[in-house]
Amino acid sequence: MEHALEITDLNHRFGIPEIVKIVEGHGGLTKVEVTSRSAQGEIYLHGAHVTSWIPADEEEVLFVSSQSQWNESRPIRGGVPVCFPWFSNKADDVNAPMHGFARTTAWQLESVVQTGNTVTVGMFIESDDTTKKWWPADFRAVLRATFGPELILELDVLNTGKTSFRFEEALHTYFRVGNIETVLVKGLNGVDYVDKNDDKRKKTQDGAIAIVSETDRVYLNTDAIVDLEDPALRRQITIAKENSMATVVWNPWIQKAKAMADFGDKEWPHMICIETCNVGDSFVELMPGQHHQMQAIVRVSNLKQTA
Ligand code: TA6
């Protein structure tokens, strides 16, 4: 009953008739549904996790695994996991959750703003005893998702404490593709990367990225716009960014897909992660009272058929 009251209260405070509705999503998790003339979208309060973006006249852009778990102790598999305040394993604590605690935290709805045909949903978390079990910093983080002809994701971190702190962050976006084996990722030519499938050797990207095996690469010192060409779905997804100096490209391929319980064995051909981030040497340092706002700006266009 309490959950139903919570949803009723949230709709009263944030709902917009015919445009924005707060509902019970998978696993009973609370979800904000956006349906405007320019796009449809979904974002869960669990992890401030965007799980769908469908621009008008387009198909679903994001991938969500059919095997995803939907409970508060696990991150949703797919969509846009928010990785914060560290990426991958926590260097000084093997027991710390992978990719930080933000994606398994209950965020609070802060704002819903309709501007013309776009809708921006804002959610926040603040440091408390639970976060300080893992990370001592005093912070407030806001995730703003703008659903419109573009998907704009912003992670805005504020240092609310009296001392500076460093953090890593990633918008770990899972894009839906028709066939990973015919996809090309362009825009990172000449950029150095760490190849996590080859003992973290540092290499330099030569031309476009084709995915022919498990791929897990951290591209360094780059603010480049990336074009994801998907001939099977005859579309190109362009990922631009602000205040992000690293980009991760990941596909689990066959064996890793089988090893993930919350990922279908046959799903690897239909997704690729292109992640807007600040990780490793691109960490962010905030002085007291300072903000950092990282943005990913995603748009879809028709893929010009090559002769
Ligand atoms: O961003 C790529 C990566 O770090 C891969 O190494 C893989 O672990 C992926 O993230 C998924 O991580 P997760 O904790 O969500 O299973």
Residues whose N, C-alpha, C, O or C-beta is under 5 A from the ligand:
A	BS01	TA6	S88 M98 D216 V248 W250
